[in-house]
Amino acid sequence: MLEVLNLSVKYGDLQVLFDINLSVRDGEIVSIIGANGAGKTTIIKTISGLVKSVSGEIRFLGKRLDKLPPHLVAEMGVMQVPEGRGIFPLLTVQENLEMGAYVPSARKQMRESMKKVFEMFPRLEERKSQLARTLSGGEQQMLAIGRALMGRPKLLLVDEPSLGLAPILAREVFQTIKSLNSQGTTILLVEQDVRQSLALCHRGYVLENGRIVLEGTGSALLGDERIKRAYLGL
């Protein structure tokens, strides 16, 4: 579904990604793990079109993405749940969800999509008239995911979903991601919680200083001695 080929990215004179190669197959959860500053979020933003690469290609369903502006990337079916949630604080929950359906094809199915989001997140329906800023952190993360689902994604990019959440709420979010995948949504996940991320994914990539240094199935990476030492404190 997604192919990233020899992708390099700079912020000004500072190069942050070096010849990144990764893929996501239809129906998978693929995780990218790594320390703060490794370049994980930059990969997500570059796929979304928010950051432009200096070289390499990004292909989605066989078509080039890396030359497209973000709104056209979204129209192709690639939706992002941004780091820090990025909700619209002064809009209501329902208005936030409606904003997620701005893609023309999704707007036609807004009512059906809204019903599915409320079935998945009953608390959002209970609070649909509240301003988004009044929600708890966990509820705001539900809203960010729900807003992306309103765009009817073929590929969902999820960036640091457990950031700032209590452990019990983080587990709820990971369970939601697993449930979405079981219902057919393909997911590329960036996450600092290495144990949860690798336990959840089909395959994973380890990013260090802008380079992929290791890849494999989630279970294989969880059992790798280098991962245990560097990320799990074992």
C-alpha positions, 0 to 999 in steps of 0.5 A: 500500500505504502512505499517509502524509497530512499527518502531524505529530509532536511530542515534548512541545512540540517539533515534529519532523515537519511535514505529511509526505506519502509513499506506498509502492506494492506491490512497491517499495523506497522510501527516506527520506534526510536528515541526523541529526535530520531525523526519519527514524526518527520517521516509521518509529516513527510508522508502527509505532505506537511514536510517536503523531502530533498530526495527519494519517493513516497508511493501510495497504491502505486502513485507518487505522493511526495510531490502533492500538497497535504489536501491532495494526499488526504483526498487519496485516503491518507489521514493523520492523527497528529502528535499532541492531538491537534484538535480545534479547542474552540469548536465543539466535539461534533464540529471537530468531527465534521472538520475531518470530513472535508474531503469531498468523497468523505463529506458525502458520507458524513452522517454514516461516518459520524454514526460509526465514530460515536459507536466506537467512542460513546463518550464523544457522542455524550459530549458532542456539544461540548467545546473540545478544550473541555475534554480530558486528555484521553477524550481528546485523543479519541476525538483526534482519532475520530476526526481522522476516521471521518475522512474515511482513510485507506491508510491511517498515520498515528503519531504518538497516541499515548503522549501525555496519557495515564497508563490506563488511558494509553492502553485504551488507545492502543486497544482502539488502534488494534480494533480499527485494524481488525476492522480493516484499517491499515495503520502506520504507528509512531510511538515512544512506548516501545513495548506496547507498539511492538506488541501491537504491530505486525512489523516494525522499524527502529529509527536512530538519528534519522536512519533505519537500523533494524526491522522485523516482525513486532515479536522478533524485535521485542525479543531482540537483545539490542531492543531490550537493552536500548529501549526496555531496560532489560 
